[in-house]
Amino acid sequence: LQLKAKIKVEAGKPGETIHRIADQQKVTCIVMGGRGMSTLRRTLLGGVSDYVIKHTQIPVIFIPGQQ
């Protein structure tokens, strides 16, 4: 198994930027972590991981933070 990573800095909304770069780079999987917000709070405030999960066809591995 070989992992390759590229670091790219772009301006914009985080969720949209992650989604766009993942599509451009043709990544096979996105791994994201959370800050430990409750489901209700994340739903009301929105979240980067929620945006990415809802808007991409690429598999997303989400690692929740501590609550």
C-alpha positions in Angstrom: 0.0 0.0 0.0 1.4 3.3 -1.0 -0.1 6.6 0.1 0.6 9.8 -1.8 -0.3 13.3 -0.5 -0.1 16.7 -2.0 -0.4 19.9 0.1 -2.3 22.7 -1.7 -3.3 26.0 -0.2 -6.5 27.6 -1.6 -8.9 30.3 -0.3 -12.6 29.7 0.0 -15.1 27.9 2.1 -13.5 24.8 3.6 -16.1 22.2 2.5 -16.3 23.5 -1.0 -12.5 23.7 -1.3 -12.0 20.1 0.0 -14.7 18.8 -2.4 -13.2 20.7 -5.4 -9.6 19.6 -4.8 -10.6 16.0 -4.1 -12.4 16.0 -7.5 -9.6 17.7 -9.3 -6.9 15.3 -7.8 -9.1 12.3 -8.4 -8.6 11.0 -4.8 -10.0 7.6 -3.9 -10.9 8.5 -0.3 -11.2 11.5 2.0 -10.4 11.2 5.7 -11.8 13.8 8.0 -11.9 14.4 11.7 -14.6 16.2 13.8 -14.4 18.6 16.7 -16.8 16.7 18.9 -20.0 18.8 18.3 -23.3 17.1 19.0 -25.4 16.0 16.0 -28.0 18.7 16.7 -25.4 21.5 17.0 -23.7 20.3 13.8 -27.0 20.2 12.0 -27.9 23.7 13.1 -24.5 25.3 12.5 -23.4 23.2 9.6 -20.1 21.5 9.5 -17.3 21.0 7.0 -17.5 17.2 7.2 -21.3 17.3 6.7 -20.9 19.4 3.6 -18.2 17.1 2.2 -20.2 13.9 3.0 -23.3 15.3 1.4 -21.7 16.8 -1.8 -19.1 14.2 -2.9 -19.4 10.8 -4.5 -15.9 9.9 -3.1 -15.9 7.7 0.0 -15.4 9.7 3.2 -14.0 8.2 6.5 -15.1 10.4 9.4 -13.4 10.2 12.7 -15.5 11.9 15.4 -14.0 14.1 18.1 -14.6 13.6 21.8 -17.8 15.1 23.2 
